[in-house]
Amino acid sequence: MFITFEGIDFSGKTTQAKKLIRRLQNMQVPVMYVREPGGTKISEAIRDILLDRKNLEMHANTELLLYMAARSQIVQEIIKPALQAGNVVICDRYIDSSMAYQGYGRGLDLVLVRQLNDFATTQLKPDMTFLLDISPDLAAQRRQRKGRQQDRMEIETREFHARIRDGYLKLAEAEPQRFVVLNGELASEEIHRLIWQKVEPQLNQR
């Protein structure tokens, strides 16, 4: 079973992915956590380039291709073998991040982004995608409270993050059978309860 978590930065997706992992581990379910971009030696090196604030001159096309390169490596090296071995794989960001960030956020051609996603992943799609939805204003408040230095993507404008959020919601509307949209402003435990309500029946079927 392949589950992905999506949302704008500081939506709480990483927290929820790790909560789900702990629950599955406690049930003795074989599970693997991966993040994008990253997860392999090559993909982590690409991540460093993508998020480094020294690279502000990076062109949107370059950014898209780097994300695809990192994705291709983790799919072939980690995700596919883990699924074939019978693991549940939980991925923090995946194909929808490129559609939302580079497609809707940067304004790149959505058909092209989808085609590159298919190429990079050999058309491997998640069984279920949780979208944690919050406003860019709340994301900015959470970012400020965190107090750490922002990376190259996080320092983008509020308008950029608003376009990404709208993009995510459009993606979810187009694929209601895969997406589960959750209010990211709810209490963390309540969000986890709603996620488990969706995951448990699917897990039992498998």
Secondary structure as GFF3:
##gff-version 3
##sequence-region A 1 206
A	DSSP	beta_strand	2	6	.	.	.	ID=ss1
A	DSSP	alpha_helix	13	26	.	.	.	ID=ss2
A	DSSP	beta_strand	31	35	.	.	.	ID=ss3
A	DSSP	alpha_helix	41	51	.	.	.	ID=ss4
A	DSSP	three_ten_helix	53	55	.	.	.	ID=ss5
A	DSSP	alpha_helix	60	74	.	.	.	ID=ss6
A	DSSP	pi_helix	75	79	.	.	.	ID=ss7
A	DSSP	alpha_helix	80	84	.	.	.	ID=ss8
A	DSSP	beta_strand	88	92	.	.	.	ID=ss9
A	DSSP	alpha_helix	95	98	.	.	.	ID=ss10
A	DSSP	pi_helix	99	105	.	.	.	ID=ss11
A	DSSP	alpha_helix	110	121	.	.	.	ID=ss12
A	DSSP	beta_strand	128	133	.	.	.	ID=ss13
A	DSSP	alpha_helix	136	146	.	.	.	ID=ss14
A	DSSP	alpha_helix	158	174	.	.	.	ID=ss15
A	DSSP	beta_strand	179	183	.	.	.	ID=ss16
A	DSSP	alpha_helix	188	205	.	.	.	ID=ss17
###
